[in-house]
Amino acid sequence: MRGPLEPGNAQSGINLGELRTLLDVHYGLDASVNAGVVLPKSTTSPKLLITSGGEAFVVKFMPRYIDSPSVYEARIATLHELAWTCPAVVAPLPNRDGFLLTQLDARWFWVSRHRAGKPYTGLPTETREAAQSLRELHVALARLPDVHHEYRSSADFARFFIELARRSAHESGELYLLDSFADLAQRMETPEPERMQLVHGDPTIPNFLFGGDGTVAGIFDFDDLRRGSVLRDVATLMVSTCCLRYKAQSSTMSGVVSSTIRNDRVRLVHSGYFGSEDTGLDVLLGQEVLLVWLEMMCLGLVRADFSWTAVAAALPGWLESLRATFGIAVEPPNLRTPR
């Protein structure tokens, strides 16, 4: 594979300038396309990790969650086709109605706005209220100074979140999830380097991320990884995602294919960030993104000098907010004493 392509030189034959026009004219997004790579077509849906103004967000299209093809306008089908072929670096998406558009909920904004073919008018009031505690954590984390990683490795902190998720499943009585978390923890102890690999080692330009089946899963920018903003957002959503009642159909988190969410308030937050069957969006996005990032930490592809201490410092208040907002009591596990 080659490095990032210049605008207009996509191997797919689709001019990246056309992608910019599509985003700008048809969708009202100020898009500046800087790089692209061909995503080979396969039986799985495309998954793009896109850097945007110092942030990164995931765009994934899941046609099987759409009620019928008729819900798409012609330009939606065009965007879907472009997503197969051209991940792109675009300008930041704006905030709307005070709802923080970060790498995860930007995907909700993109698809939900245009799926109906109507201008974006903001999230329902009830959903905005349900997401308030998560937004407050974003703000709190942004105000904390960066500090060096105080744990033995980034994998140690990943294990902390896995343990938190495991305890959440136990607390909620969803014991069928425990095998999934145990399996992931075991894979973190004995990582499989072939699971994902870097095409080149230059940390100054985007790298291509390959999935276990050898297909391109997306691109990521090491500058964003160094800043840690992506992982902060993942941490912000971790507990709310793990508190959802997933019905696992395999022994790994990535094998989850359906959900049984019994807490309406959690469902609202989850729908706002990741979509739901009701809106025809991808309910599995959060779970899959978390799995990718945990695996990246485990494999050492992510540097260890993020603001993990800031995240850990905010965690007690975060869990208390979840308890007060959603009625879910999750006690944080004890972190291992750092060396």
C-alpha positions as CSV (number, residue, x, y, z in Angstrom):
1,M,0.0,0.0,0.0
2,R,1.1,3.5,-0.7
3,G,1.0,6.5,1.6
4,P,-1.8,9.1,1.6
5,L,-2.8,10.1,-1.9
6,E,-2.9,13.7,-3.3
7,P,-6.3,15.1,-3.9
8,G,-7.7,14.0,-7.2
9,N,-5.5,10.9,-7.5
10,A,-7.6,8.3,-5.7
11,Q,-6.8,4.8,-7.0
12,S,-10.5,4.2,-7.2
13,G,-10.9,6.7,-10.0
14,I,-13.2,8.8,-7.9
15,N,-11.9,12.4,-7.8
16,L,-11.5,13.5,-4.2
17,G,-12.6,17.0,-5.3
18,E,-16.0,15.4,-6.1
19,L,-16.1,14.2,-2.5
20,R,-15.5,17.7,-1.3
21,T,-18.3,19.0,-3.5
22,L,-20.6,16.3,-2.3
23,L,-20.0,17.1,1.3
24,D,-20.0,20.9,0.8
25,V,-22.8,21.4,-1.6
26,H,-25.2,18.5,-0.9
27,Y,-24.6,18.2,2.8
28,G,-23.6,21.7,3.9
29,L,-20.3,20.6,5.4
30,D,-17.2,22.6,4.9
31,A,-15.0,19.8,3.7
32,S,-11.3,20.0,2.7
33,V,-10.2,16.7,1.3
34,N,-6.5,16.0,1.9
35,A,-5.9,12.3,1.6
36,G,-7.6,9.1,0.5
37,V,-7.1,5.4,-0.1
38,V,-9.1,2.7,-1.7
39,L,-11.1,0.5,0.6
40,P,-11.5,-2.9,-1.1
41,K,-15.1,-4.0,-1.3
42,S,-16.0,-6.9,0.9
43,T,-18.9,-8.5,2.6
44,T,-18.5,-6.1,5.6
45,S,-19.5,-2.5,5.7
46,P,-16.9,0.3,5.3
47,K,-15.4,1.7,8.5
48,L,-13.4,4.9,8.2
49,L,-11.4,6.6,10.9
50,I,-11.2,10.3,9.9
51,T,-9.0,13.0,11.4
52,S,-10.8,16.3,11.8
53,G,-9.4,19.4,13.3
54,G,-7.3,17.6,15.9
55,E,-10.1,15.1,16.6
56,A,-10.9,11.9,14.8
57,F,-14.2,10.3,14.2
58,V,-15.6,7.0,12.8
59,V,-17.9,6.8,9.9
60,K,-19.5,3.4,9.3
61,F,-22.4,2.5,7.1
62,M,-24.5,-0.5,8.1
63,P,-27.2,-1.1,5.4
64,R,-28.7,-4.1,7.2
65,Y,-30.0,-1.7,9.9
66,I,-31.9,0.4,7.3
67,D,-35.6,-0.4,7.1
68,S,-35.5,-0.3,3.3
69,P,-33.4,1.1,0.4
70,S,-36.1,3.6,-0.2
71,V,-35.1,5.7,2.8
72,Y,-32.0,6.7,1.0
73,E,-32.0,9.6,-1.4
74,A,-29.7,9.3,-4.4
75,R,-27.0,11.4,-2.8
76,I,-27.0,9.1,0.2
77,A,-26.3,6.1,-2.0
78,T,-23.5,8.1,-3.6
79,L,-22.0,8.9,-0.2
80,H,-22.2,5.3,0.7
81,E,-20.4,4.3,-2.5
82,L,-17.7,6.9,-1.8
83,A,-17.3,5.5,1.7
84,W,-16.3,2.2,0.1
85,T,-13.5,3.9,-1.8
86,C,-12.3,7.1,-0.2
87,P,-11.6,7.8,3.4
88,A,-10.9,11.5,3.6
89,V,-9.5,14.1,6.0
90,V,-12.2,16.8,6.4
91,A,-12.7,20.0,8.3
92,P,-14.2,20.0,11.8
93,L,-17.9,19.5,12.1
94,P,-19.7,22.3,13.9
95,N,-21.4,22.0,17.3
96,R,-25.2,22.1,17.1
97,D,-27.6,23.0,19.9
98,G,-24.8,22.6,22.5
99,F,-24.3,18.9,21.7
100,L,-20.6,18.1,21.4
101,L,-19.9,16.6,18.0
102,T,-16.8,14.5,18.5
103,Q,-15.5,11.5,16.6
104,L,-18.3,9.2,17.6
105,D,-21.5,11.3,17.6
106,A,-20.4,13.0,14.4
107,R,-21.3,9.8,12.7
108,W,-24.8,10.1,14.2
109,F,-25.0,13.7,12.9
110,W,-23.9,12.7,9.5
111,V,-26.2,9.8,8.8
112,S,-29.2,10.8,10.8
113,R,-29.3,14.3,9.3
114,H,-29.3,13.1,5.7
115,R,-31.0,9.8,6.0
116,A,-34.3,11.8,6.2
117,G,-33.1,14.3,3.6
118,K,-33.9,17.2,5.9
119,P,-31.8,19.9,7.4
120,Y,-30.3,19.1,10.8
121,T,-32.4,20.6,13.6
122,G,-30.7,19.2,16.7
123,L,-31.3,16.3,19.0
124,P,-34.6,15.9,20.8
125,T,-34.6,17.7,24.1
126,E,-34.9,14.5,26.1
127,T,-31.9,13.0,24.4
128,R,-29.8,16.2,25.0
129,E,-30.8,16.1,28.7
130,A,-29.8,12.4,29.0
131,A,-26.4,13.2,27.5
132,Q,-25.7,16.1,29.8
133,S,-23.5,14.2,32.2
134,L,-21.3,12.9,29.4
135,R,-20.9,16.4,28.0
136,E,-19.9,17.7,31.4
137,L,-17.2,15.1,31.6
138,H,-15.9,16.1,28.3
139,V,-15.6,19.7,29.5
140,A,-14.0,18.6,32.8
141,L,-11.4,16.5,31.0
142,A,-10.6,19.4,28.6
143,R,-9.8,21.7,31.6
144,L,-7.4,19.2,33.3
145,P,-3.7,19.6,32.5
146,D,-1.9,16.9,30.6
147,V,0.0,14.6,32.9
148,H,2.2,11.6,32.3
149,H,0.9,8.1,32.4
150,E,1.2,6.8,35.9
151,Y,0.5,3.1,35.2
152,R,2.9,0.5,34.1
153,S,1.6,0.5,30.5
154,S,-1.3,1.6,28.4
155,A,-2.4,-2.1,28.5
156,D,-2.7,-1.8,32.3
157,F,-5.2,1.0,31.9
158,A,-7.1,-0.9,29.2
159,R,-7.4,-3.8,31.7
160,F,-8.8,-1.3,34.2
161,F,-11.6,-0.4,31.8
162,I,-12.2,-4.1,31.0
163,E,-12.5,-4.8,34.8
164,L,-14.9,-1.9,35.1
165,A,-17.0,-3.3,32.3
166,R,-16.9,-6.7,33.9
167,R,-18.1,-5.3,37.2
168,S,-20.8,-3.4,35.4
169,A,-22.1,-6.5,33.8
170,H,-22.0,-8.3,37.1
171,E,-23.8,-5.4,38.8
172,S,-26.5,-5.4,36.2
173,G,-27.0,-9.1,36.4
174,E,-26.0,-9.6,32.7
175,L,-23.7,-12.6,33.5
176,Y,-23.6,-13.8,29.9
177,L,-21.3,-10.8,29.2
178,L,-18.6,-12.1,31.6
179,D,-17.2,-14.6,29.1
180,S,-16.8,-11.8,26.5
181,F,-14.8,-9.6,28.9
182,A,-12.8,-12.6,30.1
183,D,-11.9,-13.5,26.5
184,L,-10.8,-9.9,25.7
185,A,-8.8,-9.7,28.9
186,Q,-7.0,-13.0,27.9
187,R,-6.3,-11.6,24.5
188,M,-4.8,-8.5,26.1
189,E,-2.4,-10.8,28.1
190,T,-1.4,-12.7,24.9
191,P,-1.9,-10.2,22.0
192,E,-1.9,-11.3,18.4
193,P,0.4,-9.0,16.5
194,E,-1.1,-10.1,13.2
195,R,-4.5,-8.8,14.3
196,M,-3.6,-5.3,12.9
197,Q,-0.5,-3.9,11.4
198,L,0.9,-0.6,10.2
199,V,1.7,-0.4,6.5
200,H,4.5,2.1,7.2
201,G,6.3,3.3,10.3
202,D,6.4,7.1,9.6
203,P,4.6,8.6,12.7
204,T,4.2,12.0,11.0
205,I,1.6,11.0,8.3
206,P,-1.5,8.9,8.5
207,N,-1.2,5.1,8.7
208,F,-3.5,2.6,7.3
209,L,-5.2,0.3,9.8
210,F,-5.8,-3.3,8.7
211,G,-8.4,-5.6,10.2
212,G,-7.8,-9.2,11.0
213,D,-9.1,-10.3,7.6
214,G,-6.5,-8.2,5.8
215,T,-8.8,-5.5,4.5
216,V,-8.3,-1.8,5.2
217,A,-10.3,-0.9,8.2
218,G,-9.4,2.8,8.1
219,I,-6.7,5.4,8.6
220,F,-5.5,7.1,11.7
221,D,-3.2,10.0,12.3
222,F,-0.4,9.6,14.9
223,D,-0.7,13.3,15.9
224,D,-4.2,12.7,17.1
225,L,-3.1,9.6,18.9
226,R,-0.4,11.6,20.7
227,R,-2.9,14.2,21.8
228,G,-5.1,11.5,23.2
229,S,-8.3,13.3,22.3
230,V,-9.7,10.2,20.7
231,L,-9.1,8.0,23.7
232,R,-10.6,10.6,26.0
233,D,-13.8,10.4,24.1
234,V,-13.7,6.7,24.1
235,A,-13.2,6.8,27.9
236,T,-16.1,9.2,28.2
237,L,-18.5,6.7,26.6
238,M,-17.0,3.5,28.0
239,V,-19.2,3.0,31.1
240,S,-22.4,4.0,29.3
241,T,-21.7,1.5,26.6
242,C,-20.8,-1.2,29.0
243,C,-23.9,-0.6,31.0
244,L,-26.0,-1.5,28.0
245,R,-27.5,-5.0,28.1
246,Y,-26.0,-6.7,25.1
247,K,-26.9,-10.2,24.0
248,A,-23.6,-11.8,23.1
249,Q,-23.7,-14.5,20.4
250,S,-20.0,-15.3,20.5
251,S,-17.2,-15.2,23.0
252,T,-15.8,-11.8,22.0
253,M,-17.2,-8.3,22.2
254,S,-16.9,-7.9,18.4
255,G,-19.3,-10.8,17.9
256,V,-22.2,-9.0,19.6
257,V,-25.0,-8.6,17.0
258,S,-28.1,-7.5,18.9
259,S,-29.0,-5.5,21.9
260,T,-31.6,-5.7,24.7
261,I,-31.5,-2.3,26.4
262,R,-33.8,-2.1,29.4
263,N,-32.8,1.2,30.8
264,D,-34.5,3.9,28.8
265,R,-32.2,6.7,29.8
266,V,-29.1,4.8,28.9
267,R,-30.8,3.9,25.6
268,L,-31.3,7.6,24.9
269,V,-27.7,8.4,25.4
270,H,-26.6,5.4,23.4
271,S,-29.0,6.3,20.5
272,G,-27.7,9.8,20.5
273,Y,-24.1,8.7,20.1
274,F,-24.3,5.4,18.2
275,G,-27.8,5.2,16.8
276,S,-30.3,2.4,17.3
277,E,-32.4,-0.1,15.4
278,D,-35.3,2.4,15.8
279,T,-33.5,5.0,13.7
280,G,-31.8,2.5,11.4
281,L,-28.3,3.4,12.6
282,D,-25.4,1.3,13.8
283,V,-25.9,0.2,17.5
284,L,-22.6,-1.7,17.5
285,L,-20.3,1.2,16.6
286,G,-19.3,2.0,20.2
287,Q,-18.6,-1.6,21.1
288,E,-16.5,-2.1,18.0
289,V,-14.6,1.2,18.4
290,L,-13.8,0.3,22.0
291,L,-12.5,-3.1,21.0
292,V,-10.2,-1.6,18.3
293,W,-8.8,1.0,20.7
294,L,-8.2,-1.5,23.4
295,E,-6.4,-3.8,21.0
296,M,-4.3,-0.9,19.8
297,M,-3.3,-0.1,23.3
298,C,-2.5,-3.7,24.0
299,L,-0.3,-4.0,20.9
300,G,1.6,-0.9,21.8
301,L,0.4,1.1,18.8
302,V,-0.7,3.9,21.0
303,R,1.8,6.0,23.1
304,A,1.5,5.8,26.8
305,D,1.8,9.5,27.7
306,F,-1.9,10.3,27.5
307,S,-3.9,12.0,30.3
308,W,-5.0,8.7,31.8
309,T,-4.5,10.2,35.3
310,A,-6.9,13.0,34.4
311,V,-9.4,10.4,33.2
312,A,-8.9,8.3,36.4
313,A,-9.3,11.5,38.5
314,A,-12.6,12.2,36.8
315,L,-13.9,8.7,37.0
316,P,-15.5,8.8,40.6
317,G,-17.6,11.8,39.7
318,W,-18.4,10.3,36.3
319,L,-19.7,7.1,38.0
320,E,-21.7,9.1,40.5
321,S,-23.2,11.1,37.6
322,L,-24.2,7.8,36.0
323,R,-25.7,6.6,39.2
324,A,-27.7,9.8,39.7
325,T,-28.8,10.0,36.1
326,F,-29.4,6.4,35.2
327,G,-29.8,4.7,38.5
328,I,-26.9,2.4,37.7
329,A,-24.4,1.7,40.5
330,V,-20.9,0.8,39.3
331,E,-18.1,0.6,41.8
332,P,-14.6,1.3,40.2
333,P,-12.1,-1.5,40.7
334,N,-8.8,-0.8,42.5
335,L,-6.0,0.1,40.1
336,R,-2.8,-1.8,40.5
337,T,0.0,0.1,42.2
338,P,2.2,1.6,39.5
339,R,5.9,0.8,39.5
